[in-house]
């Protein structure tokens, strides 16, 4: 059974790293926006993130609190909005609603995972920075640079998460880099 658990972690880590590499690829806009290849990269990125979320739930289910599960659900639920047809919900673009749910859910989930000492705090900080850059980019029109910057930060965060899961799978744990929840 332990071997199955290790394999599950390796698969989850692989999806995290793949999502990170694809986000970096998207960040540097190596393909023309709107091209068929570009759309497939986005589909693969979203699929990798969904599989990462499923994997995170699977490998942390025994330690994750009810609040942590709700955080996970927010992130997962957000994908329902971005994969559906383009629509306005209450006058707001469904894609914007979905990305808001995903961003908030991921930030809160990362805090929950830090609290149970499952991931390094730097992952949580990078996700928070990604959300802030995205929101500021919309508010102060950074001419597309916020998209590049947020994709690069998010890509690095996912790669770090994948490596962290792999290191944990090997028995390595960087305790000094985790938030402490009790004194």
Secondary structure, 3 states (H helix, E strand, C coil): CHHHHHHHHHHHHHHHHHHHHHHHHHHCCCCCCCCHHHHHHHHHHHHHHHHHHHHHHHHHCCCCCHHHHHHHHHHHHHHHHHHCCCCEECCEEHHHHHHHHHHHHHHHHHHHHHHCCCCCHHHHHHHHHHHHHHHHHHHHCCCCHHHHHHHHHHHHHHHHHHHHHHHHHCCCCCHHHCCCCCC
